[in-house]
Amino acid sequence: MTAKELRQWEKKFYQALKAAVKARKIKLSAERDIYKKADPYFYSAFYSIAGVGDGKVDITLHISIKYHRFDELQHSILRPDALLHFTDKLRANSGALCPAGLPDVTQSFAYDGSEEAMPKLCEDLLDFLKAYCSDFLAMVEREYGDLDGYYIAHKEEMPRLAGLAYLDRGEPEKAIECFSSKEMDGENSLWSVDINTEEQYRRAQENGTEIYVTEYGTSIYRSRKEQFADYAVALKNGLEWNHDRAMYGLLKKERSI
């Protein structure tokens, strides 16, 4: 199958999948995200076609299963000043979502190459996703109690999710340890933040943040990793989490309460 033929095939497959998900009350985005919210979870799977031919289709799936409340929790840490109503589409594919992907899996499905067989291919894909998610959650319940327990048990590999799980359980001190891990993501994910007040300047100074002064004003870079760690400290110390603490850091006296 040529690249052009594959693109045409994928368009037809997308239309067939669109009909299949609608019948199951699942959603499908133009970006190839299959997703559904079912309390307390949010399920999503980004699919890509790895190959078509020899009586089969190989589909690579990036599957995510999370508590949907983690989207709001993470956003409240990173942007406490920016209220956001999470739609299902935002939870599945946006810069604001809480990433919680499982290892990618490539699955082969029987397919004879005809358009008539596409609906069956779609049903097989959706059946696979349903079974995969069900088996995963059954394993989580059996071995870890719940999804929080799963994240915590794997805190060395996924410290952000483990930290959020500790926050979910009301244990900010343990969350601090996770968010301070060398494996914690977000160190290179930066906000460019303007400094407009003396307090903001003081916060940046006390945190040892490099301050940039240009003809356009004074600013710093604030990493998301730092925000997570500071949030857990603020929560432990009974401090309100607001814009200045989120974007410029905690004062020394706020850390030692």
C-alpha positions as CSV (number, residue, x, y, z in Angstrom):
1,M,0.0,0.0,0.0
2,T,1.5,3.3,-1.1
3,A,1.5,6.4,1.3
4,K,-1.3,7.9,-0.7
5,E,-3.4,4.7,-0.6
6,L,-2.8,4.5,3.2
7,R,-4.0,8.1,3.7
8,Q,-7.2,7.3,1.7
9,W,-7.7,4.1,3.7
10,E,-7.2,5.9,7.0
11,K,-9.9,8.4,6.0
12,K,-12.4,5.6,5.3
13,F,-11.4,3.9,8.6
14,Y,-12.0,7.1,10.5
15,Q,-15.5,7.4,9.1
16,A,-16.3,3.8,10.0
17,L,-14.9,4.2,13.5
18,K,-16.9,7.4,13.9
19,A,-20.1,5.4,13.4
20,A,-18.9,2.6,15.7
21,V,-18.0,4.9,18.7
22,K,-21.3,6.8,18.4
23,A,-23.3,3.5,18.8
24,R,-21.3,2.9,22.0
25,K,-21.6,6.4,23.3
26,I,-17.9,6.9,23.1
27,K,-16.3,10.0,21.5
28,L,-13.7,10.3,18.6
29,S,-11.7,13.4,17.8
30,A,-10.4,14.4,14.4
31,E,-6.9,14.0,16.0
32,R,-7.7,10.2,16.4
33,D,-8.4,10.2,20.1
34,I,-11.0,7.7,21.3
35,Y,-12.3,8.8,24.7
36,K,-14.9,8.4,27.3
37,K,-15.6,9.8,30.8
38,A,-17.2,7.3,33.2
39,D,-17.0,8.2,36.9
40,P,-14.5,8.3,38.5
41,Y,-12.3,7.5,35.5
42,F,-11.4,9.1,32.1
43,Y,-10.4,6.7,29.4
44,S,-8.6,7.8,26.2
45,A,-6.6,6.1,23.4
46,F,-4.7,7.8,20.6
47,Y,-4.5,5.4,17.7
48,S,-2.1,5.3,14.7
49,I,-2.1,2.8,11.9
50,A,1.2,0.9,11.9
51,G,0.5,-1.2,8.9
52,V,-2.2,-2.6,6.6
53,G,-1.8,-5.8,4.6
54,D,-1.3,-9.6,4.8
55,G,-4.8,-10.1,6.1
56,K,-4.3,-7.8,9.1
57,V,-4.1,-4.3,10.4
58,D,-1.5,-3.3,13.0
59,I,-2.7,-0.4,15.2
60,T,-0.5,1.3,17.8
61,L,-2.4,2.6,20.8
62,H,-1.4,5.2,23.4
63,I,-3.9,4.4,26.2
64,S,-4.5,6.6,29.2
65,I,-6.6,5.7,32.3
66,K,-6.9,8.3,35.1
67,Y,-9.2,9.7,37.7
68,H,-10.8,12.6,35.8
69,R,-10.5,14.8,38.9
70,F,-6.7,14.7,38.4
71,D,-7.1,17.1,35.5
72,E,-8.7,19.8,37.7
73,L,-6.2,19.1,40.5
74,Q,-3.2,19.5,38.3
75,H,-4.6,22.6,36.6
76,S,-5.3,24.2,40.0
77,I,-1.6,23.7,40.9
78,L,-0.2,25.1,37.7
79,R,-2.7,27.9,37.0
80,P,-4.6,28.8,40.2
81,D,-5.6,32.1,38.7
82,A,-7.1,30.6,35.5
83,L,-10.4,28.9,35.9
84,L,-11.0,26.2,33.2
85,H,-14.0,24.1,32.5
86,F,-12.7,20.7,31.4
87,T,-14.6,19.2,28.5
88,D,-14.0,15.6,27.6
89,K,-12.0,16.7,24.6
90,L,-9.7,18.8,26.8
91,R,-9.1,15.8,29.1
92,A,-8.1,13.7,26.1
93,N,-6.0,16.1,24.1
94,S,-4.9,19.5,25.3
95,G,-2.0,21.2,27.0
96,A,-4.0,21.5,30.1
97,L,-4.7,17.8,30.7
98,C,-3.0,15.6,33.3
99,P,-0.9,13.1,31.3
100,A,-1.4,9.5,32.6
101,G,-0.4,7.3,29.7
102,L,0.3,3.6,30.0
103,P,3.0,2.0,27.8
104,D,2.1,2.0,24.1
105,V,0.8,-1.2,22.7
106,T,0.6,-2.4,19.1
107,Q,-2.2,-4.8,18.4
108,S,-2.9,-6.8,15.2
109,F,-6.5,-7.2,14.0
110,A,-7.7,-9.6,11.3
111,Y,-8.8,-7.7,8.2
112,D,-9.3,-8.8,4.6
113,G,-8.7,-5.4,3.0
114,S,-12.3,-4.6,1.9
115,E,-14.4,-1.7,2.9
116,E,-17.2,-4.1,3.9
117,A,-14.9,-5.5,6.6
118,M,-14.2,-2.1,8.2
119,P,-17.1,-2.0,10.6
120,K,-16.0,-5.4,12.0
121,L,-12.4,-4.0,12.3
122,C,-13.7,-1.0,14.3
123,E,-15.7,-3.3,16.6
124,D,-12.7,-5.5,17.2
125,L,-10.6,-2.4,18.1
126,L,-13.2,-1.1,20.5
127,D,-13.7,-4.5,22.1
128,F,-9.9,-4.7,22.6
129,L,-9.8,-1.3,24.3
130,K,-12.7,-2.2,26.5
131,A,-11.1,-5.5,27.6
132,Y,-7.7,-3.8,28.0
133,C,-9.0,-1.1,30.3
134,S,-11.2,-3.6,32.3
135,D,-8.2,-6.0,32.8
136,F,-6.0,-3.1,33.9
137,L,-8.4,-1.8,36.5
138,A,-9.1,-5.3,37.7
139,M,-5.3,-5.8,38.2
140,V,-5.1,-2.4,39.9
141,E,-7.9,-3.3,42.4
142,R,-6.5,-6.7,43.0
143,E,-2.8,-5.7,43.6
144,Y,-3.0,-2.1,44.7
145,G,-6.5,-1.4,46.0
146,D,-7.1,1.6,43.7
147,L,-5.5,3.8,41.1
148,D,-3.9,6.0,43.8
149,G,-2.3,2.9,45.2
150,Y,-1.0,1.9,41.7
151,Y,0.6,5.3,41.2
152,I,2.1,5.3,44.7
153,A,3.6,1.8,44.2
154,H,5.3,3.1,41.0
155,K,6.4,6.5,42.4
156,E,10.0,6.0,41.3
157,E,8.9,5.8,37.6
158,M,5.9,8.2,37.8
159,P,6.5,10.6,40.7
160,R,4.1,13.3,39.4
161,L,1.1,10.9,39.4
162,A,2.2,9.4,42.8
163,G,2.4,12.9,44.2
164,L,-1.1,13.7,43.0
165,A,-2.3,10.4,44.5
166,Y,-0.8,11.4,47.8
167,L,-2.6,14.8,47.5
168,D,-5.8,12.9,46.7
169,R,-5.3,11.0,49.9
170,G,-4.6,14.1,51.9
171,E,-0.9,13.4,52.5
172,P,1.0,16.5,51.3
173,E,4.3,15.6,53.1
174,K,4.6,12.4,51.0
175,A,3.7,14.4,47.9
176,I,6.6,16.7,48.6
177,E,9.0,13.8,48.4
178,C,7.5,12.7,45.0
179,F,7.5,16.1,43.5
180,S,11.1,16.6,44.5
181,S,12.3,13.4,42.8
182,K,15.0,13.6,40.2
183,E,12.6,11.7,37.9
184,M,9.9,14.3,38.3
185,D,8.8,15.7,34.9
186,G,8.2,19.4,34.2
187,E,11.8,20.7,34.9
188,N,12.1,21.9,31.3
189,S,8.5,22.9,31.0
190,L,8.6,26.6,31.7
191,W,6.3,29.6,32.1
192,S,7.7,33.0,31.1
193,V,6.4,35.2,33.9
194,D,6.6,39.0,34.1
195,I,7.5,40.6,37.5
196,N,5.2,43.5,38.3
197,T,5.5,43.9,42.0
198,E,8.1,44.1,44.8
199,E,6.7,41.0,46.4
200,Q,7.0,39.0,43.1
201,Y,10.6,40.2,42.8
202,R,11.4,39.2,46.4
203,R,9.9,35.7,45.8
204,A,12.0,35.2,42.7
205,Q,15.1,36.4,44.6
206,E,14.5,34.1,47.6
207,N,14.1,31.1,45.3
208,G,17.4,31.8,43.6
209,T,15.6,32.2,40.3
210,E,17.5,34.0,37.5
211,I,15.9,37.4,36.9
212,Y,15.9,38.8,33.3
213,V,15.8,42.6,32.8
214,T,15.3,43.8,29.2
215,E,13.8,46.8,27.5
216,Y,10.5,45.0,27.6
217,G,10.5,44.5,31.4
218,T,11.6,42.2,34.1
219,S,10.7,38.5,34.0
220,I,11.7,34.9,35.1
221,Y,11.2,31.4,34.0
222,R,9.2,29.2,36.3
223,S,9.2,25.4,35.9
224,R,6.2,23.2,36.5
225,K,8.3,20.9,38.6
226,E,8.9,23.8,41.0
227,Q,5.2,24.6,41.1
228,F,4.3,21.0,42.1
229,A,6.8,20.9,44.9
230,D,5.9,24.4,46.2
231,Y,2.2,23.6,46.1
232,A,2.6,20.5,48.4
233,V,4.7,22.6,50.9
234,A,2.1,25.4,50.9
235,L,-0.7,22.8,51.5
236,K,1.3,21.2,54.3
237,N,1.8,24.6,55.9
238,G,-1.8,25.7,55.5
239,L,-1.1,28.5,53.0
240,E,-3.5,29.6,50.3
241,W,-2.2,28.7,46.9
242,N,-2.5,31.8,44.7
243,H,-0.9,33.3,41.6
244,D,2.2,34.8,43.3
245,R,3.1,31.6,45.1
246,A,2.5,29.5,42.0
247,M,4.4,31.7,39.6
248,Y,7.2,33.2,41.7
249,G,7.7,30.6,44.5
250,L,7.3,30.5,48.3
251,L,9.1,32.9,50.6
252,K,11.6,31.4,53.0
253,K,9.4,32.1,56.0
254,E,6.5,30.3,54.2
255,R,8.6,27.2,53.8
256,S,9.6,27.0,57.5
257,I,6.1,27.3,59.1
